[in-house]
Amino acid sequence: MSKRRPYIRPMDGWWKKNPFFIEYVIHESTAFFVLAYALTLLVGLVRLGQGETAWSAWLASLKTPLAIVFHVCLLAGAVYHAFSWFKLMPVTLPPVRIGGRKLRADEIVTGGFVAAVAGAAFIYLLVWGLA
């Protein structure tokens, strides 16, 4: 009697065969950019709790060229991550009707992105006392 081995499907590079999966993996990978920024802010909170000297040192570290490049990369990753979430909005939302007309997917994505940019601009102006 011969022993039969079970079929094991190869998993190497499965996501590279379908554009949907490629985009999905890129989207999920950009979550690390969001995580890195959250950890950066958490370190800032810890430094704030440690006193004025630690806070000032943390702020000074954010002004180095390496930190600026780091933040530009984080911003690019976070913007792509947000945009890819906005692209999912038409799939996850119930049908949106305005004036009896169902909104197209591109209108929902654009509206979400514009609302996010407007909200960020408002917060920026509020923080800097310009609003």
TIMILUM-100340 format. One record per residue (C-alpha): x, z, y; residue in one letter. Coordinates in steps of 0.05 Angstrom, whole numbers, padded with zeros to 5 digits, always signed. Example, Ala and Ser with C-alpha at 12.3 -4.5 7.8 and 13.67 -1.06 7.14 Angstrom:
<nodes>
+00246+00156-00090a;+00273+00143-00021s;
</nodes>
This chain:
<nodes>
+00000+00000+00000m;+00030-00020+00067s;+00027+00024+00129k;-00009-00007+00188r;+00015+00011+00256r;-00036+00015+00312p;-00034-00038+00365y;-00005-00011+00429i;-00020-00054+00490r;+00041-00063+00534p;+00032-00029+00602m;+00093-00056+00637d;+00072-00090+00702g;-00002-00095+00685w;-00020-00091+00759w;+00023-00151+00778k;-00024-00199+00742k;-00084-00192+00788n;-00084-00194+00865p;-00138-00141+00867f;-00094-00092+00829f;-00033-00109+00872i;-00072-00092+00934e;-00099-00029+00901y;-00029-00005+00882v;-00003-00019+00952i;-00062+00019+00982h;-00051+00079+00938e;+00024+00077+00951s;+00013+00082+01026t;-00019+00149+01015a;+00052+00175+01010f;+00062+00156+01083f;+00002+00198+01101v;+00028+00255+01058l;+00097+00252+01091a;+00066+00256+01160y;+00022+00315+01140a;+00083+00351+01113l;+00120+00336+01178t;+00063+00368+01217l;+00062+00427+01169l;+00136+00439+01182v;+00119+00438+01256g;+00066+00491+01246l;+00114+00534+01207v;+00167+00526+01261r;+00115+00544+01314l;+00100+00608+01276g;+00175+00625+01273q;+00181+00628+01349g;+00201+00588+01410e;+00272+00574+01387t;+00251+00545+01320a;+00196+00505+01354w;+00244+00476+01406s;+00293+00458+01351a;+00239+00422+01312w;+00217+00384+01375l;+00289+00364+01388a;+00296+00339+01317s;+00237+00293+01328l;+00275+00258+01384k;+00333+00234+01341t;+00338+00159+01326p;+00328+00172+01251l;+00265+00212+01264a;+00238+00157+01309i;+00250+00104+01256v;+00218+00151+01205f;+00157+00159+01249h;+00151+00084+01261v;+00152+00073+01186c;+00100+00128+01176l;+00056+00097+01230l;+00060+00029+01197a;+00042+00058+01129g;-00014+00101+01158a;-00044+00042+01196v;-00044-00002+01134y;-00074+00055+01094h;-00129+00064+01145a;-00143-00010+01149f;-00148-00016+01074s;-00199+00040+01074w;-00238+00004+01128f;-00238-00058+01083k;-00274-00015+01030l;-00329+00007+01078m;-00375-00053+01064p;-00372-00037+00990v;-00385+00038+00996t;-00436+00039+01052l;-00509+00026+01041p;-00533-00038+01076p;-00527-00029+01152v;-00581-00063+01193r;-00581-00070+01268i;-00641-00103+01300g;-00667-00122+01231g;-00604-00161+01214r;-00557-00138+01159k;-00485-00132+01184l;-00433-00176+01151r;-00373-00143+01117a;-00324-00166+01171d;-00368-00135+01225e;-00368-00068+01189i;-00293-00069+01180v;-00281-00089+01253t;-00331-00037+01278g;-00297+00018+01238g;-00228-00001+01261f;-00250-00005+01334v;-00285+00063+01329a;-00221+00093+01300a;-00177+00064+01355v;-00227+00086+01409a;-00229+00156+01379g;-00153+00160+01376a;-00148+00136+01448a;-00199+00188+01470f;-00161+00244+01436i;-00096+00219+01466y;-00126+00219+01535l;-00158+00287+01523l;-00092+00318+01501v;-00054+00290+01560w;-00109+00312+01608g;-00128+00243+01632l;-00200+00243+01608a;
</nodes>
